[in-house]
Amino acid sequence: MFAHRTRGCTLRILVTGGAGFIGSHLCERLLEEGHEVWGVDVGEGAIRLCKELLPQGHFMQGELQETGLPDGYFDYMIIFELIMPWSMFPIQKRW
């Protein structure tokens, strides 16, 4: 994914929504490439599963507005924001 650009460098990457379907697969791929990955998500069960399946990653449960950003926030080289807006939930309830 980034191997052709980083040429062996390790990137520090923050993934919001990191325990969701897309986010967890992204975290897995980035970890396979040797990057330092921090995943943040509101799903407690999903976070617990990610911690078990991807022990080399760092996963935190909660909303960034409440928990705050991980230490060294400004040291992140890349941030992937994969969270679903809360405004989507009323739409889902209609189905």
C-alpha positions in Angstrom: 0.0 0.0 0.0 2.6 2.5 1.1 5.7 0.4 0.6 6.7 2.1 -2.7 6.6 5.5 -1.0 8.1 4.8 2.4 10.9 2.5 1.3 11.3 0.7 4.6 10.3 3.6 6.9 7.8 3.0 9.6 4.8 5.4 9.6 2.8 6.2 12.7 -0.9 6.0 11.6 -4.1 6.8 13.4 -7.3 5.1 12.1 -10.6 6.4 13.5 -13.3 3.7 13.0 -10.4 1.3 13.2 -12.5 -1.6 14.6 -15.1 -1.5 11.9 -15.1 -3.7 8.8 -13.1 -1.5 6.6 -11.0 0.0 9.4 -9.9 -3.3 10.9 -8.9 -4.6 7.5 -6.9 -1.4 6.8 -5.2 -1.7 10.2 -4.3 -5.3 9.5 -2.8 -4.4 6.2 -0.8 -1.5 7.6 0.5 -3.6 10.5 1.6 -6.3 7.9 3.6 -3.6 6.2 5.3 -2.8 9.5 3.7 0.5 10.4 2.8 1.6 13.9 -1.1 1.6 14.0 -3.5 3.2 16.5 -7.1 2.4 16.0 -9.9 4.3 17.8 -13.6 3.1 17.7 -16.7 3.3 19.8 -17.5 -0.4 19.5 -16.3 -2.1 22.7 -16.7 -5.6 21.5 -15.0 -4.8 18.2 -12.1 -3.1 20.0 -11.7 -6.2 22.2 -11.7 -8.4 19.1 -9.1 -6.2 17.3 -6.8 -6.3 20.4 -7.0 -10.2 20.2 -6.6 -10.6 16.5 -4.1 -7.7 15.9 -2.0 -7.6 19.2 0.8 -5.6 17.5 -1.6 -2.7 17.0 -2.9 -0.2 19.6 -6.6 0.0 19.9 -8.7 2.3 22.1 -12.4 2.3 22.8 -14.4 5.6 22.9 -15.1 8.7 21.0 -12.3 11.2 20.4 -14.5 14.0 21.8 -14.6 12.2 25.1 -11.4 10.3 25.4 -9.2 12.8 23.6 -6.5 12.0 21.1 -3.7 9.5 21.9 -0.5 11.0 23.2 1.7 12.4 20.5 -1.2 13.2 18.2 0.8 15.7 16.1 3.4 13.0 15.6 1.1 11.0 13.3 2.2 11.0 9.7 -1.2 9.7 8.3 -4.7 9.8 9.7 -7.5 7.8 8.2 -11.0 8.9 9.3 -13.4 6.0 8.7 -16.0 6.8 11.3 -19.7 6.8 10.3 -21.4 10.1 11.0 -24.0 9.8 13.8 -26.5 11.5 11.4 -26.6 8.2 9.5 -28.2 6.3 12.4 -31.8 7.7 12.0 -31.6 6.6 8.3 -30.6 3.0 9.3 -33.5 2.8 11.8 -36.0 3.4 9.0 -35.0 0.2 7.2 
